[in-house]
Amino acid sequence: MYMDLNIFWFLLITILFIGFFFLEGFDYGVGMLLPFLGKNDVERRLITQSIGPFWDGNEVWLLTAGGALFAAFPNWYATLFSGFYLALMLMLVALILRAVAFEFRNKDERAVWRTFWDWMIFIGSLLPGFLWGVAISNIIEGVPIDSHMNYVGGFWNLLNPYALLGGLTFVSLFLLHGAIFLNLRTEGEMRERALKAAKRLWAPAVICVFLFVGLGYFTTDVFGRLGVDPGIAPLGAGVALLLVLWLLQRGHSGWAFCMTGLTIALSTLTIFQGLFPRVMISSLNPAWNLTIYNASSSPYTLTIMSWIAITFVPIVLAYQIWNYWVFRQRLQKPIEHV
């Protein structure tokens, strides 16, 4: 039962991060595209309103994943948040700026005011997306963790070449995901402009993703340990990404969005699959790796938390599905006073 609960919570955290990257990925992408696709204030208001009903709800997945880490794997949580402290603080500041920008942007009609907050939305979308790529890359590459589960490196250890590539990979994939979402949510000229942006962003995303995976075979064992036949998840992620441009050229934006979403979901699954049963890799000694067993809470805590998760996670899912259904219509022009 103890082992089963450890695996259950590892799977649940995997699902939560899949949901977070899939949902927050497109609104990070839209936020990064805001200053470039919006040629005037009306268009920029249209872009912000395309994700207006969703962006804060999407961040609930991150809060839930963080809470699950704290409750189920406190040693993982402690090592991750202490070792990545500065990077996570930068991410938090960026997310606060982003949230404030969405609320403050339309409080004043002056162009300089709105332009300032538009760029805060851009920074608040770019920086977290990039830092998530850096963080995930370091987790799979390995960081200096000692025998007491303490991170003994510095901030600059995290900004190694492979991690920077991971940051660029996440940003490029989120930009593509966001451009296709914007194409689905808008009408007229903005829809066409988003489609052209998506087609241009496809090639950089493909290059970054395949380069990240290719170099990953030399910098980490996460991909290599999957074997010659890595399974459906990694192969499916690659095929889905390659199909995106073909679908966009034939006007199937909805299916293209499904494919970028599938790429993100299957890529996340591949990373967690390659890590299992580890949750953080020590670059100093494999015996000091954090696993779902030595980093977990007590069996009693896992049991109680399992019942709470089984009760409330479906409620959160139902609410989000309802929210997306209510705001499913395309936007042709921005709603006034929003």
Secondary structure, 3 states (H helix, E strand, C coil): CHHHHHHHHHHHHHHHHHHHHHHHHHHHHHHHHHHHHCCCHHHHHHHHHHHCCCHHHHCHHHHHHHHHHHHHCHHHHHHHHHHCHHHHHHHHHHHHHHHHHHHHHHHCCCHHHHHHHHHHHHHHHHHHHHHHHHHHHHHHHCECECCCCCECCCCHHHCCHHHHHHHHHHHHHHHHHHHHHHHHHECHHHHHHHHHHHHHHHHHHHHHHHHHHHHHHHHCCCCHHHCCCCCHHHHHHHHHHHHHHHHHHCCCHHHHHHHHHHHHHHHHHHHHHHHCCEEECECCCHHHCEECCCCCCCHHHHHHHHHHHHHHHHHHHHHHHHHHHHCCCCECCCCCCC
